[in-house]
Amino acid sequence: MDVNAYLDRIAYQGARTVTLETLRSLHRAHMFTVPFENLDIGLGKTIVCDEDRFVHKVVDEHRGGFCYELNGAFAALLRELGFQVTLLSARVCNADGSEGPDFAHLALRVDLEHPWLVDVGFGDSFVEPLRLEPGLEQEQSGRRYRITVRDGRYGYAAHSEGTWKEQYSFTLQPRRLSEFAAMCHYHQTSPDSHFTRQRICSLAMREGRLTLTGDKLIETRDGKREERLLNDRESKAILIQRFGIELAA
């Protein structure tokens, strides 16, 4: 891997030592520069669980991706820098409280003095790693998160609208990237997958988040949300100007 090219892609100029501060800085840099997006699915381009292809897409094509791509590429970068990284399989929680299947989401564990939950591929989520310690309430930019544990499964929960909502559950069993291939295929082909129903491109900002979903642009700054409808020409312009993504004609 060309580490310098990857670090340039995420506009990172900090230390490369294997420390918590470096991990935090890399995580923030990735969240602020590489969007969560599923645009290739709408274009009919096949996404394959291959680490080199993930890195090429993020770095050389200046694109984003969904969880397998983003966390797969980030794991490769972290390993190259000397971090101890483990792939984790997660089940995403539905609105009714039920859980989806295993391998529906790829998250990462990074072991330093303590273990940390690392995830740059879950959309509107934590921008810095969470300490993998159940019950510990962790605040980032005015938002609260915590790790839960129940019946041998860990969970990641976020505090929203006055209540805790579990986002996904996982075990600490190490996984291989190839084990996510079937669900990666499902997410980009099944009519039941939310990724095939509507395109999305979303990027964290220091003061909020910018999201293009369908024909709607949603911008949140300092807690204030604005929405506006876009035509196709405006959508393409927003992708280029705000997300740095220019799709082939």
N, C-alpha and C positions, 0 to 999 in steps of 0.2 A: 504494500500500500504506500502511496505517496502521502505521508502524514502532513507534510507542509501544505499540499494542495487541499487536503481535508480541512485543516485548521484555517486556511485562507477562506474556504467556502463558508465557514461559520464565523468569520471575522474574529478569530481568537488569536490573541498575541500574548497570552499569559504564560505562566510556568507550565512545565511538562512533567513535574515531579509527581510521584504517585502519592498524593495526599488528598484529604477531604476537600480542602479549599480548591485544589485543581479540579476535582470531580464536580464540585458545585459550579465552578466557573464554566467548565465545558458544557454541563447540562443546560445552564442558562443561555449560553451562546447558541447552542443547537436549537433550543426552543424559540429563540428570537430571530432566527435566520432561515430555518428549514421548515416549510409548512407541512401540516398534516393535510394530505390531499389524495383523492381517488380518481384523478382525471384520466389516467390511462384506462381505467375500466370502461368509462363512457366512450373512449376512443377504440375499444376493442383490442387493446394491446395486452398480451398475456404477461402476468407478473409471476415469476418463478422464484422459488425459495433458494436463492443463490447469493451468497455474501458479496462476491465480486460484482455481481450485477447491481446489487443494492448500492454499493459504494459508488459505482460508476454513475448511476442515475442521480444520486445526491450531489456528488462532487463535479463530475464532468458535464452532466446534462443540466446542472443547476436546478434540480427538481426536488420535490418532497416525496411523500408517499404515505402509506398507512402503516400500521404497527409493525408488521413483519419487516418492511423495508427500512423504516426509520430506526427501530431498535436493533435490527440486524446490522445495519451499517454502523451505528454508534457503538455497538459491542465490538465490532472489528477495530474501530479506532481506539477504544479504551484498551483492548488487549495489546495493540501495537505499542501503546504508551506504557504498558507494564501493569495495568490493572488486572485483578482477578475477577473475571466476569462469568456469571452463570445465567443461561437462558431459563426462563420460567414460563410455564403454561398457565394461563388465566382463563376463568370463565366470567364473561361479562354479565352484569346484573341487568335484568329487564325492569321496566317501569313497575310491573306488578310484584317485584321482589324475587321472582324466579331467576334461575341462572341458565345461561347458555352452555354449550358444550365445552369440553377441554380444547385447548389450542385455538380458541376463538380470539385470544389476544396473546401477544408475546410481550413479556416484561423482562426486566433484568435485575439480577442481584449482583452487587459489587461488594466485595469483602475488603475492608480496611481494618482499623482497630475494632470496628463494629460493622455488622452487615447493613447495607443500604438498599432500598428499593429505588431503582433507576428506571425512568420511563419517559422517553421523548416522543412516544407514538400513540398517545391516548387523547389527542385533541386538547380541549380546554381542561387542563389538569395542573398539577404542581410543576413549578418551573425549576425547582431544585430537588435533589434526591431526598427521600424520606428515610429516616432511621427505621430500620426494620425491628421495631420494638413495640409489641402490642400494648395498647392503652395509653401510649405517650401522645399527647395532643401537640401538634406541630403547626406553627403559624408561618405563613409566607404571604407578604404583601396584603395583610388584612384578611386572608382566607385561612381556614383551619382544616387540618387533615389529621387522620390517625390510622394506625394499623390495628386490625382486630384479629382475633383468633377464635375459632369455633369448630368443634368436631375435627380437629386436626388440619383445618384449612385456615389460611391467613386471608385477610381481606383488606382492601384499601377503601377508606371511607372519606367523604368530603362533607363539610358542614355547609348546608345551603337552605335558605328560607326557614331558619330556625330549627332545623332537624339534621341529624346525621343520615347520609345516604351512602350505602355501600356501592362502589362503582364496579369492582370486580373482586373475585376470590382466587386464591392460588395456593399451591403447595411449594415447598422448597426443593422438590425433586429436580435435579439437573436434567435439561432437555437438549436435544440436538435440533438444529435448524430444519433438518429433513422431516422431523416429526410434525411440523406445522404445515407441510405441503398440502395436505388434503383440505384443511380449513382455509388456507390461502386460496385454493382453487374454488372452494364453495363461495367465499365472500365475493369473488369477482364474476361468478357465473349464475348463482342461484337467484331466482326472482324473490326469494324470501330474505335475501341479504339486503340490509339497508344501504350497502355500498352500490348495489345495482339500481337502486330506486332513484337516487338523486346525487348529483355531483357535489363535492364540497372541497373547498380549499380554505384553510384556516391557519392563522399565524398569531402566536402570542406577541404582545407588545408590552413594553415596560409599564405603560399606563392602562393596558386593557387587552383587547383582542380584535382582530380583523378577520371576518369570515365571509366568503362568497359561497352561497348555497343556492343551487338552482339559478334563478334570475334575481336573487336578492343579495344585496351587500349589507352586512351587519357590522357596525363599528361601535365598540364599547371603549369609552375613555373615562377613567376615574369614576366608574359606576354609572355613567350616563350612556344609554343605548340609543343609537340612531340606525334606521333602516331606510333603504331606498331600492326601488326596482331598477333593473338594468336591461337594456337590449343586448343583443349578441355582440355588437361592435363595442359597446361600453364594457361588457364583461371581459372581452379579450384585452382591452386597454388596461383594465384594473389588474388582470393577471400579470401583465408586463410591468406596469408602473409600481404596483404595491407589493406583488409577490415575487417579482423577478422571473416569471415563468412565461416563455413564449412557445406555444404549441405549434408543431409543424402543421402546415395547411393540409 
